[in-house]
Amino acid sequence: MYILGLHLNDILDGKNDTFITGYDAHIQVFSRFGHTVYEGDDGWDGTYKGQPADPGVYYYIATFPNGEQKKGTVQVVKNSK
């Protein structure tokens, strides 16, 4: 199974709005400073404390029911529209 880093954008148009959705996985997303910005099972929508996350690269760990972990990065970009 491959999970690629995605670009989340700040316009909720149904395209690239949620990261790692539709997988049976527990997801943790961290800022470059190591702060947890998301932890849950439903995919990350690119927000932090109810507000759009700052543009930048975030680190994630996805843990699957069999114990397998996938790690990587996801980039949040600010859309110019």
Residue pairs with C-beta under 8 A, 6 or more apart in sequence:
1 70
3 20
3 23
3 62
3 70
3 72
4 72
5 72
5 73
5 74
5 75
6 16
6 19
6 74
6 75
7 16
7 74
7 75
7 76
7 77
8 16
8 17
8 18
8 19
8 44
8 45
8 46
8 53
8 74
8 75
8 76
8 77
9 15
9 16
9 17
9 46
9 76
9 77
9 78
9 79
10 46
10 52
10 76
10 77
10 78
10 79
11 79
11 81
17 45
17 46
18 43
18 44
18 45
18 46
19 27
19 29
19 43
19 44
19 45
19 46
19 60
19 74
20 27
20 43
20 44
20 60
20 62
21 42
21 43
22 43
23 43
23 62
23 64
24 64
24 65
25 41
25 62
25 63
25 64
25 65
25 70
26 39
26 40
26 41
26 62
26 63
27 38
27 39
27 40
27 41
27 43
27 44
27 60
27 61
27 62
27 63
28 36
28 38
28 39
28 60
28 61
28 62
28 63
29 36
29 37
29 38
29 39
29 44
29 58
29 59
29 60
29 74
30 36
30 37
30 58
30 59
30 60
30 61
31 37
31 56
31 58
32 56
32 57
32 58
32 59
37 44
37 48
37 53
37 58
38 44
38 47
38 48
44 60
44 74
46 52
46 53
46 76
47 53
48 54
52 76
53 76
54 76
55 76
55 77
55 78
56 75
56 76
57 73
57 74
57 75
57 76
58 73
58 74
58 75
58 76
59 71
59 72
59 73
60 71
60 72
60 73
60 74
61 69
61 70
61 71
62 69
62 70
62 71
63 69
64 70
